[in-house]
């Protein structure tokens, strides 16, 4: 990677709440709601790396979907780089994800163009970056080499294994040197060696690009590699780890 391309984008969650509707009763009235996020506030400074650590069903993926602008919160505000994401149009959200925010989804296939080659996936992610930034972006082959994917550069992405697709999704998320990277369980399908490579590359992005990083994970080792850890239990965030034996509840993320 080259030197810093842009300053990181600060992130501010202000009392985010999200509830899923769970169907209707016989009279057509709403029967119940499931609160996946409950009054979540979080401040992430520009260039900081933060892990949101919690068990399955704690609300991690719901939080990540809201941060990425893929889901509107029931209430509360989200600011990225000072812009109110919760008030953006769909077109503005698409522009934000294309130019300023790299999103690494938990299902890596959702990040990829299955019919395109691995190398073309990286080039496609960089297509919207304008000069003079274009010459400062990571070299696609070098980025793939750092994740052990250089030998697959001309293979179609849809023919990769699950773990290879996950590594490619990470490369795509970093390809345009975004100001903010959002990673949802970025190592869930990887063995120990590839997990270390992915975590190291994500960590390096914050130093070399000034990128802000927020990663949700259930893996304490991944969390420990980032600069700060916050914990999520029953849809609530805390800087303190949950006490032993504290119930986590039956929350599900998105239905």
N, C-alpha and C positions, 0 to 999 in steps of 0.2 A: 504494500500500500504506500501511497505517497503521503505528504504532510497534510496538515489540516486543510480541509476544503471549505468548511463553513462552521459557524458556531452552533453548538447544540441548542435544541429547543427546550425551554422549560415546560413543565407540565403541572397543571393544578386541577385537582378534583375537589369540588366544593359541595359537600353534602349530597353525593350521588346516591340515589335510591332506585332500585328497579324491581318491579313485581310482575310475575307472569300470571295471566289469567288461566284458571284451571277449569274452564267449561262453564256451563249454565245449568240451572235447575229446571224443573218441569215447566215453570212459568216463564222461562227465558231470562230470568235474572242471573247475574253473576253468582256462581256457587262459592267460589273460593279464589284466593290469590296466594301465590307462593313468592315470598320476599327473598330474592336472590342476593341483592345488595341492600344494606341497611345503613343509610346516613354515612357514606364513605367519604372521607376527606384525606387527601394525600398531596403533598408538595414535593416535586422532584426538580432539583436545580438543573440548569443547563450543564451538560457534560457529566452528570451524575449517573451511576449505574445502580439500579434498585431491583431486588428480587422480591416478588410477592409470593410467599411460601404458604402452602396450605394443602390439606388433603383433597381427594376427589370429592366433588359435590359441595365445596366450600364457597363457591361463587367466583372462582378465579377466571373461568372462561367468559362468564357474563361481564366481568370487569374489563377483560381484554377486548371484548367485542365493542363495548362502549368507548374505550380509549381509542380504538381504531376507527370509530365512526360508523361501524357496521350495525350498531344497535343504539336506539335513542333511549336515554334514561327516562324513567317515570318522572323523576324530579331531580333537581340539582343542576350544576353547571360544570362543564369541562373546558379548560383553556389550554391551548397548546401554542407556545410562543406568543402568548398574549391574545390570541384569537379565540373567540368563543365558538368552539366546535359544536356545542349543543344547539347553536342557532344557525349553523351552516346549511345551505342547500345541498342536495345530492351532488350537483355538479361541482360545487366548491369542495366537498368531501373527497370526490374522486381526484380533483387537482391536488389536494393536500397529500393524499396517499401516493400520488404519482411523483411528486417533487420533494416533499418535505418529511414524510413519514414512511419508514420501511416496516411492513407488517409480515411477521412470520407466523402463520396459522398452525394450529395443532395438527390438522390434517394436511400434510405437505402437498398432496395432490391438488389442493385448492390454490396453491401458490404458483403452479406450473402450467405451461402450455405443453400438454402431453405430446402433441404432434411435432413440436419443434425440437431441435437438437439442444443438448445441454448448453452449448456455447451460445446458441441463438436466444435461449431463455435469458441469459445474462445481458446480451446486447439489447434485447427487447426492453428489459428493465431500465436500461440507460438511455433509451431513445429520446426521452423528453427533456433531458438535461441540455441546457443551452451553453454556448461558448460564453466566457472563457472557462467555465467549470468543467466542460467536457474533457479537456486534456488532463484534468487533475483526478479523474475518477479512477477507481481500481482497475487494473488491467484484467480483463475477464479470465484469461488463462491462468494468470498468477493467483487470482481469487479461487479458481477451481483447484489449483494445485495445493493450496493451503488446506483444502478440505478433502484431499485425496480423490478428486474427481477429474483430474486433467486427462486421464486415459479414456474417460467417457465423453469427451468434449463433443464428438460427432454422433453420439448415440441419441436416439429420441428419448426425451424425458419420461415418457410413458412406459418405457422398457426398463427403467431403473427399479431396483429393489426399494422397499419402504424406507430403509435406512439411507440409501443413496439419495432418494427423493427428499428426505428431510435435510440432508446436508446441502442439496441444491437449493432448497427453499431458504436456508440461511444465507447462502451466497446471493440469491436474488434480493433478499431483504437488505443486504449491505451494498448492492451493486451501484446505486447512485449516491453513495455517501450521504444518507439522509441525516437531518438534524435530530431525529428521534427514531429509535428502533423499538418496536413492540414485539415481543417474542412469547408465544403461547406454548409452553412445554417444548422448547426447541430441541431437547435431547431425548424425548420419550422413547424413540425407536432405535437408539444408538447403543453400541457396545461401549465399554469403558474408554478405549483408545480414541474412538471417534467423538465420544462425548467430550473428552478433554480438548480435542482439536477445535470443536465448535465453541466451547466456553472460552478458550483462549482467544479465538478470533473475535468473538463478541466483545471480550474485555479490551482487546487491542483497538477496536473501533472507537471506543470512548477516548483513548489516549491519542490516537493518530488523527482522527477526524473531529474530535471534540463532540462526538455523537452522544446524545442522551439515550440511555438504555433502560427499559422496564421489561423484565421477564417474569412471567408467572410459572411456577414450578412446584412439584411436590417433592423434589429431590433436595435435601439439605446440602449435599456437596456442591450442586450447581449454585444454590443460593450463597454458599460460603465464598464462592469465587467472585461475587459481585461486591460492590462497595458498601451497600446497605441492604438489610433485610427487614421487611415488614411482614406481619403474619395476618392471614385471613381465616376466620373461623365463623361459621354461620352468617356469612355475608358481611361481617364487620372487620375492619382493619385495626391492627394494633402494632406498635413498635415492640411490644413485649411478647415472647413466646407463650403459647397457651400452657396453663398448668396441667400437670399430669392428671389424667383421668377426667379432664373436662370434656363434656360431650360435644360432638361436632354437629349432631343433628342430621336429618335426612335430606338436607337441601340438595337439589339437583341444579345443574347449570341450565343451559337452554334446553327446553323440552325437545 
